[in-house]
Amino acid sequence: MKRKILVTSALPYANGSIHLGHLVEYIQTDIWVRFQKMRGHECHYVCADDTHGTPIMLRAQKENTTPEQLIERMHTEHLSDFTQFNIEFDSYYSTNSEENRILAETIFARLSAANLIKIRQVEQFYDPEENMFLPDRFIKGECPKCHAKDQYGDSCEICGSAYDPIELIKPRSAISGVTPVRKSSEHYFLGLSECATFLKGYATETHLQPEAAHKMKEWFEQGLKDWDISRDAPYFGFKIPGTEDKYFYVWLDAPIGYMASFMNLAKRLSLDFSEYWDPGSQTELYHFIGKDILYFHALFWPATLHYAGFRTPTQIFAHGFLTVDGEKMSKSRGTFITARSFLDHFNPETLRYYFASKLSDHIEDIDLNFENFISRINSDLVGKFVNIASRASGLIHKFFNGKLAAHLKDSSLLETLSNASSSIIAAYEGREYNRAIREIMQLTDLVNLYIDNNKPWILAKSKDSNNQLHEVLTVAINAFRLLTLYLKPVLPEMAKKIEQFLQIPPLSFKDSHTYLLNHSIAPYEHLIQRIEANKISQLLQANKENLTPQTQHDSKKKAIPSISIEDFQRLDLKVAQVVKAETVDGSNRLLKLTLDIGSSKKTVFSGIRSFYTPESLVGRLVVVVNNLEAKKMRFGTSEGMILAAGDQDIFLISPDTGAKPGMKIQ
């Protein structure tokens, strides 16, 4: 049965370039959309630039341009990068559009009519130097829960706690560096707490991955807070109707951008907007997002849609973050890599293939390990896949004028490949791309084994073996065609070149049980180059930046006060050995460490998950603050602190070889 499907990816913010971390999501989504289209379904893929908010306004001021000019420039850049990575949107639009303004105002009016919009006075931080209220992400200070330094105004990256900005300890403006003052302002809220019954019914494994549904239960247990959907002037965005200095918060109109982008597409293609967005719609709606915005998409967004009289998403698919060589992306290491820079050094489809080989249906972080990247591309695509065509096509043209055999005595290999289609289809449908790639490469190995066993280069030396040679080569080319079909959602550009080489129409999954016989093919042309190791070092060097020694507000910071020797001696610093290290469910930052301190063991939670794997820490010696007051966290009680150094990258401080657990640091 032909399905009608609408698919979206999260909207990239128009305040910076697309980087490899972004591309995980868009490549994941594009593969799924291409697969659905190859299955014959009516599938539309829409996205847009997220264009509103304070950061856009401030950057435009800094660059002496208008927000409108800035977002237009970024839109062109983003779409160019996506296009060159063969990410094919049916509509790539902007949240700063008339459709989005109308939809945002309509939804706001309907929520108001449903008595879900509340107006109340809010005490906020105000920057007296910049004369503006500070958004959450423009305030930094000490976490009120775990007392981690340099945390944003909405949540702590160390302990995962969410809080109001005014709860921050020793707050400072991230714009000017001054201490902000408290100031009251009237704000508009969505009464999310009143939507709890509906949301508990929605936030199940029917609509979410199991890990996400479990996370929802945690948030429900903590209690839902009403959602502030307004911001004060100055602000770049849509003004709230009936107000003079209030604007819709960017997170209200950004997801509405999905609807606006589709509305624009519907006008162009004469589609029925209501068929996709009205309650009771039988079309399928899927959102692909990063795990960091699950809260917005699994709580705020369904509530907004439902109570405004629109349909809710069929399913929301979240993915994990990208690390590079096992670590958080870093400008100082050159591993904060932009899409544009990767394009300057590599074939974009190599990244599509590598990500596909790593992506599953779970919310797991994936790692771009460059050594593994080189090995996979050179082995799988160059050494195994395209090698089939290069080995067979020359002999077909030399001995048979480029024409395949009319009949096959033994098609058992091709039947094996054809019969694998159902499993590969199920893997793509379930977003288990890593399983699809694994199965396709196993089939590729079978084809290469078939060629090695039949040795066409030996058969070519005997005229008596002419018919056998023709059949072996025909089987090889047909197998190559089937493998191309299975890889096409991942490698669309290479597949297009292979379709031209085979002189066939565009491949779809209905072709998995047909063969090319008595058919002419074109001469083989080179499809992909091996990756040399020095290309990686060139890429990293091109992305390496010297960290700026001081930002504007750093220069305004007060000097760190001196302490006495007596103050220092109050610290009980000891050598400890990590005997156990575990990830912490519900936190992307924390590792739970069990430490041997000689006479006792302690449990410490440390925000180093982005920099160290649990396995790499077991047996390692570290330095622990042994007399730190125990801190109760939602994950358990932390009984100390291990010492580390660094800014963007973190390095554990370890004693020299020979130190023993329990030794006191003198």
C-alpha positions as CSV (number, residue, x, y, z in Angstrom):
1,M,0.0,0.0,0.0
2,K,1.3,3.4,-0.9
3,R,1.9,5.6,2.1
4,K,1.8,9.3,2.5
5,I,4.7,10.5,4.7
6,L,6.0,13.9,5.9
7,V,9.5,13.9,7.4
8,T,11.4,16.7,9.1
9,S,14.8,17.3,10.6
10,A,15.5,19.8,13.4
11,L,16.0,23.3,12.0
12,P,19.7,24.4,12.0
13,Y,20.2,27.8,13.7
14,A,21.1,30.6,11.3
15,N,23.9,31.8,13.5
16,G,26.7,29.5,12.3
17,S,28.0,27.1,9.7
18,I,26.9,23.5,9.4
19,H,29.5,21.1,11.0
20,L,29.9,17.4,11.1
21,G,27.8,17.1,14.3
22,H,24.9,18.6,12.4
23,L,25.3,16.3,9.5
24,V,24.7,13.1,11.5
25,E,21.0,14.1,11.7
26,Y,20.5,15.3,8.1
27,I,22.3,12.3,6.6
28,Q,20.3,10.0,8.8
29,T,17.0,11.6,7.7
30,D,17.9,11.8,4.0
31,I,18.8,8.1,3.9
32,W,15.4,7.2,5.4
33,V,13.5,9.6,3.0
34,R,15.4,8.3,-0.1
35,F,14.6,4.7,1.0
36,Q,10.9,5.5,1.3
37,K,10.8,7.1,-2.1
38,M,12.6,4.1,-3.6
39,R,9.9,1.9,-2.1
40,G,7.3,3.9,-4.1
41,H,5.8,5.9,-1.2
42,E,4.8,9.6,-1.4
43,C,7.3,11.1,1.0
44,H,8.1,14.7,1.5
45,Y,11.2,16.0,3.4
46,V,11.0,19.6,4.7
47,C,13.3,21.7,6.8
48,A,14.1,25.4,7.3
49,D,16.6,27.7,8.9
50,D,15.8,28.6,12.5
51,T,16.2,32.4,12.2
52,H,14.9,34.2,15.3
53,G,16.3,35.0,18.7
54,T,18.8,37.2,20.5
55,P,22.0,35.6,19.1
56,I,20.9,36.4,15.6
57,M,20.2,40.0,16.6
58,L,23.5,40.4,18.4
59,R,25.6,38.9,15.6
60,A,23.9,41.1,13.0
61,Q,24.8,44.1,15.1
62,K,28.4,42.9,15.5
63,E,28.7,42.5,11.7
64,N,27.0,45.9,11.0
65,T,24.2,44.3,9.0
66,T,20.6,43.6,9.5
67,P,19.2,40.3,10.8
68,E,17.4,39.8,7.5
69,Q,20.6,40.1,5.5
70,L,22.4,37.8,7.9
71,I,19.8,35.0,7.8
72,E,19.6,35.2,4.0
73,R,23.3,34.8,3.7
74,M,23.3,31.8,6.1
75,H,20.4,30.2,4.3
76,T,22.3,30.2,1.1
77,E,25.4,28.8,2.8
78,H,23.5,26.1,4.7
79,L,21.5,24.9,1.6
80,S,24.7,24.8,-0.5
81,D,26.4,22.6,2.1
82,F,23.4,20.3,2.4
83,T,23.1,20.0,-1.4
84,Q,26.7,19.0,-1.8
85,F,26.3,16.2,0.8
86,N,23.4,15.0,-1.4
87,I,20.8,15.9,1.3
88,E,17.7,16.4,-0.8
89,F,15.0,18.5,0.8
90,D,11.6,18.9,-0.9
91,S,11.4,22.3,0.8
92,Y,14.2,24.1,2.7
93,Y,12.6,27.3,4.0
94,S,12.9,29.9,6.7
95,T,11.1,30.5,10.0
96,N,11.2,34.2,9.2
97,S,8.4,33.7,6.7
98,E,4.8,35.0,6.3
99,E,3.5,31.4,6.6
100,N,5.3,30.9,9.9
101,R,4.0,34.2,11.3
102,I,0.4,33.4,10.4
103,L,0.7,29.9,11.8
104,A,2.4,31.1,15.0
105,E,-0.4,33.7,15.6
106,T,-3.1,31.2,14.8
107,I,-1.7,28.7,17.3
108,F,-1.3,31.3,19.9
109,A,-4.9,32.5,19.5
110,R,-6.2,28.9,19.7
111,L,-4.1,28.2,22.9
112,S,-5.5,31.4,24.4
113,A,-9.0,30.4,23.5
114,A,-8.3,27.1,25.3
115,N,-7.3,29.1,28.4
116,L,-3.8,27.7,28.2
117,I,-2.0,31.0,27.9
118,K,-1.2,32.6,31.3
119,I,0.2,36.1,31.9
120,R,2.3,36.7,34.9
121,Q,5.1,38.9,36.2
122,V,8.5,37.4,35.9
123,E,11.7,38.5,37.6
124,Q,14.6,38.2,35.1
125,F,18.2,39.1,34.9
126,Y,18.8,42.4,33.1
127,D,22.1,43.7,31.7
128,P,22.4,47.3,32.7
129,E,25.3,47.9,30.4
130,E,23.5,46.5,27.3
131,N,20.1,47.7,28.4
132,M,18.4,44.3,27.7
133,F,16.9,41.3,29.4
134,L,19.2,38.4,29.2
135,P,18.1,35.1,27.6
136,D,19.0,31.9,29.5
137,R,22.0,31.2,27.3
138,F,23.5,34.6,27.8
139,I,23.8,34.2,31.6
140,K,26.5,32.1,33.2
141,G,27.3,31.3,36.8
142,E,27.5,28.6,39.4
143,C,25.0,25.7,39.3
144,P,22.7,26.0,42.3
145,K,22.5,22.2,42.6
146,C,26.0,20.9,42.3
147,H,28.0,24.2,42.3
148,A,29.7,23.5,39.0
149,K,31.2,26.8,37.7
150,D,30.5,28.5,34.3
151,Q,27.1,27.0,33.7
152,Y,24.3,28.4,31.5
153,G,21.2,30.0,32.9
154,D,18.8,27.2,32.1
155,S,20.6,23.9,32.9
156,C,23.8,22.4,34.2
157,E,26.0,20.5,31.8
158,I,27.6,18.7,34.8
159,C,24.8,17.4,36.9
160,G,22.0,17.7,34.3
161,S,19.7,19.8,36.6
162,A,17.3,22.3,35.2
163,Y,16.6,25.6,37.0
164,D,15.5,29.2,36.6
165,P,18.2,31.7,35.6
166,I,17.7,33.7,38.8
167,E,18.8,30.6,40.8
168,L,22.3,30.8,39.4
169,I,25.0,31.7,42.0
170,K,27.3,34.6,41.1
171,P,25.7,35.2,37.7
172,R,27.3,37.3,35.0
173,S,26.2,38.5,31.6
174,A,27.8,36.5,28.8
175,I,27.5,39.6,26.6
176,S,29.2,42.3,28.7
177,G,30.6,40.4,31.6
178,V,28.9,42.6,34.2
179,T,26.7,41.3,37.1
180,P,23.1,41.5,35.9
181,V,20.4,43.0,38.0
182,R,16.9,41.6,38.7
183,K,14.1,43.3,36.9
184,S,10.4,42.4,36.6
185,S,8.5,42.0,33.3
186,E,5.2,40.7,32.1
187,H,5.5,37.3,30.3
188,Y,3.2,34.8,28.5
189,F,3.2,31.2,29.5
190,L,1.8,28.0,28.1
191,G,0.2,26.1,30.9
192,L,2.1,22.9,30.3
193,S,1.2,21.6,33.8
194,E,-2.4,21.4,32.7
195,C,-1.4,19.2,29.7
196,A,0.1,16.4,31.8
197,T,-2.7,13.9,31.3
198,F,-2.6,14.2,27.5
199,L,1.2,14.2,27.4
200,K,1.5,11.0,29.6
201,G,-0.8,9.3,27.1
202,Y,1.3,10.6,24.1
203,A,4.8,10.1,25.5
204,T,4.9,6.3,25.1
205,E,6.9,3.9,23.1
206,T,4.2,4.2,20.4
207,H,5.5,7.6,19.6
208,L,9.0,7.6,21.1
209,Q,12.0,5.3,21.3
210,P,12.1,3.2,24.6
211,E,15.0,5.3,26.0
212,A,13.0,8.5,25.2
213,A,9.8,7.2,26.8
214,H,11.7,6.3,29.9
215,K,13.2,9.8,30.0
216,M,9.7,11.2,29.8
217,K,8.6,9.3,32.9
218,E,11.4,11.0,34.8
219,W,10.3,14.4,33.7
220,F,6.7,13.6,34.6
221,E,7.8,12.5,38.1
222,Q,9.6,15.8,38.5
223,G,6.5,17.7,37.5
224,L,5.9,19.8,34.4
225,K,6.5,23.5,34.6
226,D,4.6,26.1,32.6
227,W,6.6,27.2,29.6
228,D,7.6,30.8,29.1
229,I,6.8,31.5,25.4
230,S,7.6,35.3,25.3
231,R,10.6,37.5,25.2
232,D,11.1,41.2,25.7
233,A,12.3,43.7,23.2
234,P,14.9,44.1,21.8
235,Y,14.4,40.8,20.0
236,F,14.4,39.5,16.5
237,G,11.3,37.6,15.9
238,F,7.5,37.8,15.6
239,K,5.7,40.3,17.8
240,I,2.9,38.9,19.9
241,P,-0.4,40.3,18.6
242,G,-1.8,43.0,20.9
243,T,1.6,43.9,22.5
244,E,4.2,46.6,21.8
245,D,7.4,45.0,23.2
246,K,6.7,41.3,23.5
247,Y,7.9,38.7,21.0
248,F,7.3,35.0,20.6
249,Y,10.2,33.0,22.0
250,V,12.2,31.3,19.3
251,W,11.3,27.9,20.6
252,L,7.6,28.6,20.0
253,D,7.9,29.5,16.3
254,A,10.9,27.3,15.4
255,P,9.0,23.9,15.3
256,I,6.0,25.7,13.7
257,G,8.6,26.2,11.0
258,Y,8.0,22.5,10.0
259,M,4.4,23.4,9.2
260,A,5.4,26.6,7.5
261,S,7.9,24.8,5.3
262,F,5.3,22.2,4.3
263,M,2.7,24.9,3.7
264,N,5.1,26.5,1.2
265,L,5.7,23.1,-0.5
266,A,1.9,22.4,-0.5
267,K,1.3,25.7,-2.4
268,R,4.0,24.8,-5.0
269,L,2.8,21.2,-5.5
270,S,-0.9,21.7,-4.9
271,L,-1.0,19.5,-1.9
272,D,-3.7,19.6,0.8
273,F,-2.2,21.1,3.9
274,S,-5.1,19.9,6.1
275,E,-4.6,16.3,4.9
276,Y,-1.2,16.3,6.7
277,W,-1.9,18.5,9.7
278,D,-5.6,18.3,10.7
279,P,-6.5,16.0,13.7
280,G,-7.3,12.5,12.6
281,S,-4.9,12.8,9.7
282,Q,-4.0,9.4,8.2
283,T,-0.7,10.6,6.8
284,E,2.5,9.8,8.7
285,L,4.5,12.5,10.4
286,Y,8.1,11.9,11.6
287,H,10.6,14.2,13.3
288,F,14.3,13.4,13.4
289,I,16.0,15.3,16.2
290,G,19.1,15.3,18.4
291,K,18.6,14.0,22.0
292,D,19.4,17.4,23.4
293,I,16.1,18.8,22.1
294,L,13.9,15.9,23.1
295,Y,12.2,17.9,25.9
296,F,10.9,20.5,23.4
297,H,9.8,17.9,20.8
298,A,8.2,15.3,23.1
299,L,6.5,17.7,25.5
300,F,6.0,21.3,24.3
301,W,5.5,20.5,20.7
302,P,2.8,17.8,21.0
303,A,1.0,19.9,23.6
304,T,1.1,22.9,21.4
305,L,-0.2,21.0,18.4
306,H,-2.9,19.1,20.2
307,Y,-4.4,22.0,22.1
308,A,-4.2,24.3,19.0
309,G,-6.3,21.7,17.0
310,F,-3.6,20.1,14.9
311,R,-2.4,16.5,14.6
312,T,0.6,15.3,16.7
313,P,3.7,13.5,15.3
314,T,3.4,9.8,14.4
315,Q,6.9,9.2,15.9
316,I,9.8,11.2,17.1
317,F,13.3,9.7,16.4
318,A,16.2,11.0,18.5
319,H,19.9,10.3,17.9
320,G,23.0,10.8,19.9
321,F,25.9,13.2,19.6
322,L,29.0,12.9,17.4
323,T,32.5,12.6,18.9
324,V,35.7,12.7,16.8
325,D,38.4,10.2,17.6
326,G,36.6,9.5,20.9
327,E,36.4,13.1,22.1
328,K,34.2,16.1,22.0
329,M,34.7,18.2,18.9
330,S,37.5,20.7,19.6
331,K,38.7,23.8,17.8
332,S,42.1,23.6,19.4
333,R,42.6,20.0,18.2
334,G,41.2,20.7,14.7
335,T,38.3,18.3,15.2
336,F,35.5,20.9,15.1
337,I,35.1,20.3,11.4
338,T,32.7,22.2,9.2
339,A,30.8,20.7,6.4
340,R,32.6,23.0,4.0
341,S,36.0,22.0,5.1
342,F,35.2,18.3,4.8
343,L,34.0,18.9,1.2
344,D,37.3,20.6,0.5
345,H,39.2,17.4,1.3
346,F,36.9,14.4,0.7
347,N,34.1,12.9,-1.3
348,P,30.9,13.7,0.7
349,E,29.5,10.2,0.2
350,T,32.4,8.7,2.2
351,L,30.9,10.5,5.3
352,R,27.4,9.4,4.4
353,Y,28.6,5.8,4.2
354,Y,30.6,6.0,7.4
355,F,27.7,7.5,9.4
356,A,25.4,4.9,8.0
357,S,27.7,2.1,9.2
358,K,27.4,3.6,12.7
359,L,23.8,4.7,13.0
360,S,21.2,2.5,14.7
361,D,17.7,3.0,16.0
362,H,18.9,3.7,19.5
363,I,19.8,7.1,21.1
364,E,23.5,6.5,21.1
365,D,26.5,8.8,20.5
366,I,28.6,7.8,17.5
367,D,32.3,8.3,17.0
368,L,34.1,9.5,13.8
369,N,37.3,7.6,14.3
370,F,39.6,8.6,11.4
371,E,41.6,5.5,11.3
372,N,38.5,3.4,11.1
373,F,37.0,5.9,8.6
374,I,40.0,5.3,6.2
375,S,39.8,1.5,6.7
376,R,36.1,1.3,6.1
377,I,36.1,3.4,2.9
378,N,39.2,1.8,1.4
379,S,38.1,-1.7,2.3
380,D,34.3,-1.6,1.8
381,L,33.8,0.8,-1.0
382,V,37.1,0.7,-2.9
383,G,38.4,-2.8,-2.2
384,K,35.1,-4.7,-2.2
385,F,32.2,-2.9,-3.8
386,V,33.5,-0.9,-6.9
387,N,36.1,-3.6,-7.4
388,I,33.4,-5.9,-8.6
389,A,32.5,-3.7,-11.6
390,S,36.1,-2.8,-12.4
391,R,37.1,-6.5,-12.5
392,A,34.1,-7.6,-14.7
393,S,33.4,-4.7,-17.1
394,G,36.8,-4.7,-18.9
395,L,36.4,-8.3,-19.9
396,I,32.8,-7.9,-21.0
397,H,33.9,-5.1,-23.4
398,K,37.0,-7.0,-24.5
399,F,35.3,-10.3,-25.3
400,F,31.6,-9.6,-25.6
401,N,31.3,-6.0,-27.0
402,G,29.9,-4.8,-23.7
403,K,26.9,-7.1,-23.8
404,L,25.7,-9.4,-21.0
405,A,24.7,-13.0,-21.6
406,A,21.1,-13.7,-22.6
407,H,20.7,-16.7,-20.2
408,L,22.1,-18.0,-16.9
409,K,22.5,-21.6,-16.1
410,D,23.3,-20.9,-12.4
411,S,21.7,-17.8,-10.8
412,S,21.9,-19.1,-7.2
413,L,24.2,-16.2,-6.1
414,L,21.8,-13.6,-7.5
415,E,18.9,-15.4,-5.8
416,T,20.7,-15.1,-2.5
417,L,21.2,-11.4,-3.1
418,S,17.6,-10.9,-4.1
419,N,16.2,-12.8,-1.1
420,A,18.2,-10.5,1.2
421,S,16.1,-7.5,0.1
422,S,13.4,-8.1,2.8
423,S,15.9,-8.0,5.6
424,I,17.7,-5.0,4.2
425,I,14.3,-3.2,3.7
426,A,13.4,-3.9,7.3
427,A,16.7,-2.5,8.5
428,Y,16.3,0.7,6.6
429,E,12.7,1.1,7.7
430,G,13.7,0.6,11.3
431,R,16.6,3.1,10.9
432,E,19.1,0.3,11.7
433,Y,21.5,1.5,9.0
434,N,24.5,-0.2,10.7
435,R,22.7,-3.6,10.2
436,A,21.8,-2.8,6.6
437,I,25.4,-1.9,5.8
438,R,26.7,-5.0,7.6
439,E,24.4,-7.3,5.6
440,I,25.2,-5.6,2.3
441,M,28.9,-6.0,2.9
442,Q,28.4,-9.7,3.8
443,L,26.7,-10.0,0.4
444,T,29.6,-8.1,-1.2
445,D,32.0,-10.6,0.2
446,L,30.0,-13.4,-1.3
447,V,30.2,-11.8,-4.7
448,N,34.0,-11.3,-4.5
449,L,34.3,-14.9,-3.4
450,Y,32.3,-16.0,-6.4
451,I,34.6,-14.1,-8.7
452,D,37.7,-15.4,-7.0
453,N,36.4,-19.0,-7.2
454,N,35.5,-18.7,-10.9
455,K,38.6,-16.8,-11.9
456,P,37.4,-15.0,-15.0
457,W,40.9,-13.9,-15.8
458,I,41.8,-17.6,-16.3
459,L,38.7,-18.4,-18.2
460,A,39.5,-15.5,-20.6
461,K,42.6,-17.4,-21.8
462,S,40.6,-20.3,-23.2
463,K,38.1,-20.0,-26.1
464,D,36.5,-23.2,-24.8
465,S,35.4,-21.4,-21.7
466,N,33.8,-18.5,-23.6
467,N,30.2,-19.3,-22.5
468,Q,31.2,-19.9,-18.9
469,L,33.2,-16.6,-18.9
470,H,30.2,-14.7,-20.2
471,E,27.9,-16.1,-17.5
472,V,30.4,-15.4,-14.7
473,L,30.8,-11.8,-15.8
474,T,27.0,-11.4,-16.3
475,V,26.4,-12.7,-12.7
476,A,29.1,-10.3,-11.4
477,I,27.5,-7.3,-13.1
478,N,24.0,-8.3,-12.0
479,A,25.3,-8.7,-8.4
480,F,26.9,-5.3,-8.6
481,R,23.6,-3.8,-9.7
482,L,21.8,-5.4,-6.7
483,L,24.4,-4.2,-4.3
484,T,24.1,-0.7,-5.8
485,L,20.3,-0.8,-5.3
486,Y,20.8,-1.7,-1.6
487,L,23.4,1.1,-1.1
488,K,21.5,3.7,-3.1
489,P,19.8,5.5,-0.1
490,V,23.3,5.9,1.3
491,L,25.3,6.6,-1.9
492,P,22.8,8.4,-4.2
493,E,25.4,10.2,-6.4
494,M,27.5,7.0,-6.9
495,A,24.4,5.1,-7.6
496,K,23.5,7.6,-10.3
497,K,26.9,7.1,-12.0
498,I,26.5,3.3,-11.8
499,E,23.0,3.6,-13.4
500,Q,24.6,5.5,-16.2
501,F,27.4,2.8,-16.5
502,L,24.8,0.0,-16.5
503,Q,22.6,2.1,-18.9
504,I,19.4,1.5,-16.8
505,P,16.6,3.7,-15.4
506,P,16.9,4.8,-11.7
507,L,16.9,1.8,-9.4
508,S,14.1,1.2,-6.9
509,F,13.4,-1.7,-4.5
510,K,11.0,-3.3,-6.9
511,D,14.0,-4.1,-9.1
512,S,15.5,-6.4,-6.4
513,H,14.1,-9.6,-8.1
514,T,14.9,-8.8,-11.7
515,Y,18.2,-9.3,-13.6
516,L,19.9,-7.7,-16.6
517,L,20.2,-10.2,-19.5
518,N,21.1,-9.6,-23.1
519,H,21.8,-6.0,-22.1
520,S,24.6,-3.7,-23.1
521,I,26.6,-1.7,-20.5
522,A,28.9,1.3,-21.0
523,P,32.7,1.3,-20.4
524,Y,33.5,1.4,-16.7
525,E,34.7,4.8,-15.3
526,H,36.4,5.4,-12.0
527,L,33.9,5.8,-9.1
528,I,35.8,6.5,-5.9
529,Q,39.4,7.1,-4.8
530,R,41.3,5.5,-2.0
531,I,41.8,7.8,1.0
532,E,45.4,8.4,2.0
533,A,46.3,9.0,5.6
534,N,47.8,12.4,4.9
535,K,44.4,13.7,3.9
536,I,43.2,13.4,7.4
537,S,46.1,15.5,8.8
538,Q,45.4,18.1,6.2
539,L,41.7,18.2,7.2
540,L,42.6,18.5,10.9
541,Q,45.2,21.2,10.3
542,A,42.7,23.2,8.2
543,N,40.2,23.2,11.1
544,K,42.7,24.0,13.9
545,E,42.3,27.3,15.5
546,N,44.3,29.0,18.2
547,L,42.0,29.7,21.1
548,T,41.5,33.4,21.8
549,P,43.3,34.2,25.0
550,Q,40.7,36.6,26.3
551,T,37.1,37.5,25.3
552,Q,35.7,40.9,25.9
553,H,34.1,40.1,29.2
554,D,37.0,38.0,30.5
555,S,39.0,41.2,30.7
556,K,36.4,42.6,33.2
557,K,36.7,39.6,35.5
558,K,38.1,40.2,38.9
559,A,41.4,38.6,39.7
560,I,41.2,35.3,41.6
561,P,41.9,36.1,45.3
562,S,45.0,34.6,46.9
563,I,44.6,32.0,49.6
564,S,46.9,31.2,52.6
565,I,48.9,28.0,53.1
566,E,46.4,27.2,55.9
567,D,43.5,27.4,53.4
568,F,45.4,25.0,51.1
569,Q,46.2,22.6,53.9
570,R,42.5,22.2,54.7
571,L,42.2,20.2,51.4
572,D,42.7,16.5,51.9
573,L,44.1,15.5,48.4
574,K,44.8,11.8,48.0
575,V,45.8,9.4,45.3
576,A,42.9,7.1,44.3
577,Q,42.6,4.3,41.8
578,V,39.5,3.9,39.6
579,V,38.2,0.4,40.2
580,K,34.9,0.8,38.4
581,A,33.6,3.3,35.8
582,E,30.0,3.5,34.5
583,T,27.9,5.7,32.3
584,V,24.9,7.4,34.1
585,D,21.5,6.9,32.6
586,G,19.8,10.3,32.0
587,S,23.1,12.2,31.7
588,N,25.2,12.9,28.7
589,R,28.1,14.3,30.8
590,L,28.5,12.2,33.9
591,L,30.5,9.1,34.7
592,K,30.0,7.2,38.0
593,L,33.4,6.3,39.4
594,T,34.2,3.9,42.2
595,L,37.5,4.9,43.7
596,D,39.9,3.0,45.9
597,I,41.5,5.4,48.4
598,G,43.5,2.9,50.3
599,S,41.5,2.3,53.5
600,S,38.1,2.9,51.9
601,K,36.2,3.2,48.7
602,K,34.2,6.3,47.5
603,T,31.7,7.0,44.8
604,V,32.3,10.1,42.7
605,F,30.3,11.5,39.8
606,S,32.4,13.4,37.3
607,G,31.4,15.3,34.2
608,I,34.1,13.8,31.9
609,R,32.0,11.4,29.8
610,S,32.7,13.4,26.6
611,F,36.5,13.0,27.1
612,Y,37.0,9.5,28.6
613,T,35.4,6.2,28.0
614,P,34.6,4.1,31.2
615,E,37.0,1.3,30.0
616,S,39.9,3.7,29.6
617,L,39.6,4.8,33.3
618,V,39.5,1.5,35.1
619,G,42.9,1.0,36.9
620,R,44.0,4.6,36.4
621,L,45.4,6.6,39.3
622,V,43.8,10.0,39.9
623,V,43.8,12.8,42.5
624,V,40.7,13.2,44.6
625,V,39.5,15.9,47.0
626,N,38.8,13.5,49.8
627,N,37.2,15.8,52.3
628,L,34.7,17.5,50.0
629,E,31.3,17.6,51.5
630,A,29.1,14.8,50.0
631,K,26.6,16.1,47.4
632,K,23.3,14.4,46.8
633,M,22.4,14.4,43.1
634,R,19.4,12.9,41.3
635,F,21.7,10.1,40.2
636,G,23.1,9.3,43.6
637,T,25.5,10.8,46.2
638,S,28.9,12.1,45.1
639,E,31.5,11.7,47.9
640,G,34.4,13.7,46.4
641,M,35.9,15.3,43.4
642,I,38.6,14.2,41.0
643,L,41.0,16.9,39.7
644,A,41.3,17.7,36.0
645,A,42.7,20.6,33.9
646,G,41.6,22.2,30.7
647,D,39.1,24.5,29.0
648,Q,37.4,23.0,25.9
649,D,39.3,19.7,26.5
650,I,39.6,18.0,29.8
651,F,42.7,16.2,31.1
652,L,42.8,14.2,34.3
653,I,45.5,15.0,36.7
654,S,47.4,11.8,37.6
655,P,50.3,11.1,39.9
656,D,53.6,9.6,38.7
657,T,54.1,5.9,38.4
658,G,54.8,4.4,41.8
659,A,52.1,6.3,43.7
660,K,49.7,4.1,45.6
661,P,46.0,4.5,46.5
662,G,45.6,6.4,49.8
663,M,48.8,8.4,49.5
664,K,48.3,12.0,50.6
665,I,49.2,14.8,48.1
666,Q,51.8,17.0,49.9
